Amino acid sequence: MVFYRCTYIHRSGKICNRGCYHPKGCHIHRNSPSQVPCNEYGCKKLTYSGYGFCDIHARKHRKMEQYYRKKQAELASMQLG
């Protein structure tokens, strides 16, 4: 068996460096999602968001999604009654 070191980089910038037997890293960080840069022009923050935007820029997309969900619910209730 080969012994590896986890290469996951924490938010603080430190490397996990935990000992493990899996080449992808320790059991905590092996399946963690990868961070991607924010899609907003000029923003360089990293995010785990499914929208691809950091918290500040994802807000407008969440609000728009909430608005359309509410609108669809109203249309469905109008068609039933």
N, C-alpha and C positions, 0 to 999 in steps of 0.2 A: 504494500500500500504506500502510496505517495502522500506526503504531507504538504499542504498548500497554505498560503496566507491569503486572507480575504483582502481584496483590493478596493472595497467600497469606500467612497469618499464621503464623509459626513458633511453636514451643512457648515460646520466650523472650519472645514478644510483639512481636518485630520483624516488619516487613513485608518480603517477599522483594524487591520493587521491581526485579526483573530486567527488562530490555528484551525484548520479544517481538513477534511479528506476529500472534498469535492472541488474540482477545478473552477467552478463558477463562483465560489465564495462560501462563507459560513451560512448556517441554516437560517439566520435572520435576514440576511441581505440577498440571498440567492434568488429569491422570487420577487424581490421588490421591483416596482416599475421604474423604468429609466426616466430621468428628467429630460425635458425638451425645452429649448428656448421659446420664449413667448413669441407668438406670431405677429404681434403689433409692431409696426415699423418703429425702430429706434429703441425698443425695450429689450434689454439683454437679460432679464430675470429668467431663471429656470423654473419649470413647473411640472407637476404631475397631472394637471387638469386634463380631462377628456376633451375640453374645448380647444386646447392648445394655446391658451392665453393664461397669463398670470392672474392672480386674484383681482387686481385692480381692473384689468381689461376684460376679464371673463364676466364681470357683473352685467354689462350691457347685453351679452349673449344669453345669460341666465334669465334676465328680465324679459327679453324678447320671447324666449321659449315659454316662460310662464304665461305671458300675454296670449300667445297662440293656443296654448293648452286650455286656458279659460275660455277663449273665443270658440274653440271646437266644442267644449262642453255646453256652452250656451246654444250653439247651432243644433246640437244633438237633442237638447231638451225642447227646442222649438219644433223640431220635426216630429217628436213624439206626441206633443200636445197640441 
